[in-house]
Amino acid sequence: MAQLAVNGGTPVRDTTARPWPAWPQWDEREAAALLEVLHSGVWGSHAGGQVRAFEAEFARFQDAEYGVCNCNGTASLEVALRAAGISSGDEVIVPPYTFIATASAVLMTNGVPIFADIDPDTYNLDPKAAEAAITPRTKAIIAVHIGGCPADMDAFPELARKHNLVLIEDCAQAHAAAWRGRKVGAIGDMGCFSFQSSKNINAGEGGIILTNSKEYHERCWSIINVGRIPDGAWYEHHVLGSNYRLTEFQGALLRVQLTRLEEQAARRWENAKFLNEELAKIPGIRPLQVDDRVTMHAYHLYIFRYDSAAFGGMSREQFTAALNAEGIPCSVGYVPLYRTDLFRTQGTVAGAKVDYTKVYCPVAERACADEAIWLFQSMLLGSREDMQDIVDAVAKIQAATAG
């Protein structure tokens, strides 16, 4: 039996000789686009055309009518909530298994995040748990497409209609993802994307809000542009807003990056299908399920579930250390958001209304404490041989520990 690399054995993959695909991926096209903006002397999007062009191109790519860019995905969520009219004391249902911005954006509007548990097979917000959390104070739901897998976009729009709620899609990890052949982002009322440096299309930082509603689009545009209105004067301000604008450099970079997205998304999807099939053969490993209605999974994260009992009681942290030592970068991912220090303080409207120390979502707890293992999107841009290394490394650890 092969000795594990963590114990001094030879790793499955020598990452010095065979590094994983680098991220971001770029070439002379990105360089030329940035130089074009530099030499134009028009660096701000209020006067330029790169950001406006990207807004239209990305909205079209994601099957949306309107898009408005801003400085990052976190701001996108906050702006969308403000455009939806969320204010002091309004409740917004969110999952606990997501990046902090999903909930902190609610706090920034003086709203109250209400955590509802996730589905054990997908790690997306569970529609039944969300409905059970609705009260007379509920004004919105944020459905996160975790890892790039669309949430149940049959159930959530129907739930929002039934209870007269605003549905916001958190698409920070879901570029190119699709439900029943329709890309995410404008299936709900608004969809918020991130272009932060780890994302599947990136400009270092950046964000966009997509919608099919002209009213929501104009509200978001106004908030992002210090309260101006699209046809108003420069010093004419109608609502409380701020300067969340993107630069022309970022717009130009994103336009080129977008041309790569479709091919990269297809490659991630195919490699993930291979991993789903092969990893499922290993005792103690269960890839997350993909609903048949998901017609494109973006795979910003590849997540599988780990059962220590099939690995001789090896803890998840010991397993990830062993997998990293075999040359397969991995992580255990999130903690339940309500356990972060932010929700242990009482310095917010939400903190005065909800005792978050008493919140407990058992599926999210299990995912965060025991089950979830993450692989990263750039790894899925590799070859079939690269994917086989992942399978071989997990199988090697299982064989060495199963006894």
N, C-alpha and C positions, 0 to 999 in steps of 0.2 A: 504493500500500500504506500502511495506517495506521501512523503512528509509534507505537512503544511508549511507554506512559506513563512507564516508567522512564527513557526517553531524552528526556522532555519533551513527549510527545504527550498527547492527551486520553484519560483512562481510560475503560474500558468502563462503569464504575459510579462515580458521584459519591456516596461514602458519607456525605457531609454532607447532601446533598439526599435520598438514599435509603439510610438506614442499614439494616443487617441486623437481623433480629429480636433483641430484647434477651433476655438470660437473667440471672436466672430470670424466669419469667412468673408474675405474681401479681395479685390484685385484692383487693376488700374481703372476700372469703371467707377468705383467709389472715390478714388483719388481724383479723377477728372471731374466728377460732380462737385467735390469740395472746392477744387481750384476754380471751377466756373463761378461759384458763389463768391469766393474770395475776390476774384478779379472783377466781378460785377460791381462791387462796392455796395450792394444791397444785401445786408446781412440780417435785417429784421423782417419778420414775416408780415408786419403791417403794411410794408411797401413792396414786398416781393411776391413771386409766384410759385416758389417751390413748395411751400407748405400747403397752399391752396390746391395745387395740382395733386399732391400726395393725398390730401383729404378726399378728393374726388376719386382717385384711383383705388385707395384702400376701401372706401365705402362700396365702390362697385365690386371689388374683389370679394367682399364679405356680404354681398347681397343686401346692402342697405341704401337708403335714399340720401342720407346726410352723414357727414363726418366733420367733427371739429377737433383739431389738435390742441394739445396743451403740454405742460412741462413734464408730466409723468403719470403713471397709472394711478398712483395714490391720489393725486389731484383730480384725476378723471372721476374717481368714485365720489369725492367730496363735492365736486361741481354737479354731478348728476343728482346727488341727493338734494342739493340746494335747489336745482332746477325742478325737482319733484315736490318742492315745498316742505321738505322735512325741517322741523324746527324744534324748539325746546320741549322735551318730554315725549315727542313722537317715538313710537317703537318701530324698530326695523329688525326683521328676522334675518339672522346670519348663521352660517355654520361655524363651529369652533375649529374645524380642520381647514385652515387657510392662512394666508399671510396676514399680518397684523392690520394692514391697511383696510381690509374688508370691514373690520369693526371700528378701527380708529377713525375712519372717515365719518362714521355715524356720530362718534363723539365730537368731532370737529363741527358738526352742525347742531350740537347740543341735543342730539337724539339719543335714544336708549337702545343699544344693541341687545337683542334677545336671542340667545343661542339655542338652536334646535339641532338635534343629533344628525349624524350622517348615515348613509346607507352602508351596511357592512360589506357589500360586494363591489361598490364603486367608489366609496369615500366621498361622494357628492352629497349635498344636502338632501335629506330624506323628505319627500313631499308630505308624507303623513305626519312626521315630526313637526314640520313647518306649520301645517294646518292646526295641529294641536296647540301650537304656541301663539296663535292669533288671539288678540284681545280687542276690545273697543278702541284701544290706543294705537293699534298697529296701522302703519301707513304704507309700509313697503317691505319687499323681500329682496334680498341680494342672493341670487343663485350663482354660485361659483362653479366654473367648469374646471374642476381640480385636475392638475396635471395636463390639461388640454382635452379632457374627456367631457363632452357636453352633459350637463345635468338633464333631468327628465323635462324636456321642453315641450312635451304634451301636458304633463301634470301642472307645471308651474304657471304657464299662461292661464290655464283654466282656473287654478286656485286664485290667481290675481283677479281675474274677472269676477269670480264668485264672491269675493270679499271686497271688491273695489279697491285693490291695492296697486301701487306702482311696482312693476317688476324690473329690476336692474340686473343685468348679467355682468358678472365679474369675469371678463375674458382675458385677464392678464396673461394667462398661460395657454390661450386657446386660439391663436392665430391659425386660420384655415380650417378649424374644426367645424363639423357640420352635423346637423340633426335632420334625418329624413331628406337628405339632399340639399338642405338649406343651411348656409353658413350661419354661425352664431353671431350675436352682436346686435341684431335688430329684430330678433324673435320676441324679446321682451320690449319694454318701453324704451330702454336705453341700454347700451352695452359699452363697457369700459375696458380698454386695452392698454397694455404697457409696452414700451419700447426700451426698457432698462437693459443693461448690457448682457444679462444672461438670457434674455428672451429670444424666441425663435425668429424674430425680426427685431433689430435693435439699432439705436442711434446713440448709445451710451445712456441716455435718458430720453424720455418722451412718453406721450400718451395720446389717445384719441377716444372720443365718445361718438358712438354710432347710434342712429335712430332713424325711424321712418316717419317721425312726427316733426313737422316744420316748427311747431310751437316749442317743443323741447329743444330742438336744435338752436333756435334763436335765443332761448333762455340760457343755454349753455354757452353759446357764443358771447353773450353779453357778460356773463359772470367771468369768463376767461379774459375778456377785454375791458376790464375795470368799469363795467356797468354801461358801456356804450351800447348802442343799437346798430344793426347792420347799415342802415341808411342815414344814420345820424351824424352830427358834426363831431369833430375830434374832441372838443371839450363839453360834449353833451352826455351826461351820465344819468341813467334811469334807475338802475338797481345797484345794490351793494355788490361789487365785484373786486377782482384783483387782477394783476398782470400774471397770467399763467401761460403766456404765449410761448410757442416753440420758435427756434431760430431757423433761418433759411438753410444754414449748414445741416441741421438735423433733417429738415425736410428733403434736401437733396440726397442725403445719405439713405434715408428711408425709401425714397423712390427707387434707388438701385437695389437695395436689400429686398424690396418687394418682388423684384423680377426673379429672385432666387427661391422665393418661398414655396411656390407650388411644387417644384421638383424636390426640394428638401423635405417638405411635408410628406410627399409620397414615399420617399426613401425611409423616413422614420416609421411610417405606418407599416411598410413591408417588413422592416427589421423587427418591429415590435410584434407583428404577427408570428414571426419565427420564434421569438423569445417566449411568447405566450404558449405556443405549442410545446416547445422543448423544456422550458422550466417547469411546466405543469407535470412533467413526467418524474420530477425529482421529489421524493417524499418530503413533506414539510414545507413545500413551496406552492403558493397559490397566487398566480397573477390576478390582479383586479379584473373583474368581468367587464366586458364591453357590450352594452345593450345593442340588439340587432338594429335599432333605429339610429344608432350612431353610424353615419356614413363617412365620417373622417374624424379620427382622433388625432389631435395635434402632437401629443406626446412631448410636451415640454418636460414632463417627468415620466419615467417608466417606473411604476410602483408595483411591487409584489409583496405578498404577505408571507411572513416567516413564522414557523411553528417550532419552537425550541425543543419540543418533545421528540421530534424526528431527527434532531441533531444532538442526541445524548444530553439534553439539558443545557447545551451551550447558549448563553444569553445572547440576546440580539446584538448587544454592544460587542461581545466577543466575536460574533459572526461577522459584523461589519469590519472589525479590525482584521479578521482573517481574510475577508474578501478583498479589502484594500491591499493587503500584503500580497495577494495573488495577482495584483496589477489591475484590479477592477475597481475604479473609484465609485464609492457609494456613500449614502448618508441615511440616518434614521428619520430626518425630516422634522416636522412640526411638534410643538407641544399644544395642548388645548388652549385656545386663546384666553379663556376665562381664568386660566392659571397664571398668566403673566402678571408681573408686578403692576402693570397699568390698571388691571381690574382688581387689584388689591387696595388701591387708594380710593379716597372719597372726594377727590378734587374735581369731579365732573357732575353734570346733571344726572347722568346714568348712575354714578356711584351713590348718589343720594337716594335713588329710587330702587336700586337692585343690590342685594347682597350677593355678589358674584362668588363668594366663598361657598355658597350653597348650591351653585350650579354644578350639575354632574351629567355628562352625556356619555353613557357607557361605551358606545361604539367608538367614539372619538378617543376616549381614554385608552381603550385597548389598542387602537391603531397607533397612537402616539407612544404608548409605554412598551408594547410587546411585538407588534406585527409589522409595521410598515418599513420597507426598505426602498430607497430611491436610487435610481440611476438617472443620468442627466442627458438632456436632449442631444448634445453634440456627439455623445457616444453612438447614438442611433444613426448618425450620418456615416458610420463606418461600413465595412464590408461584411459579407456573410461570415467570413473567417473571424472577424472581430466579434460578431455575435456568438459564434461558437465558443470563443474564449470565455465569454460570460457564463455560458451554460456549463462548460468544462470546469470552471473555477467553483461554481456553486456545487456541482456534483462531487468534486474532489473533497470539499469541506464536509459534505453530507456523508460520504463514504468513510472519511477519517474519524467522524464523531459518532456515527450511529451505533457503533459497537457490534 
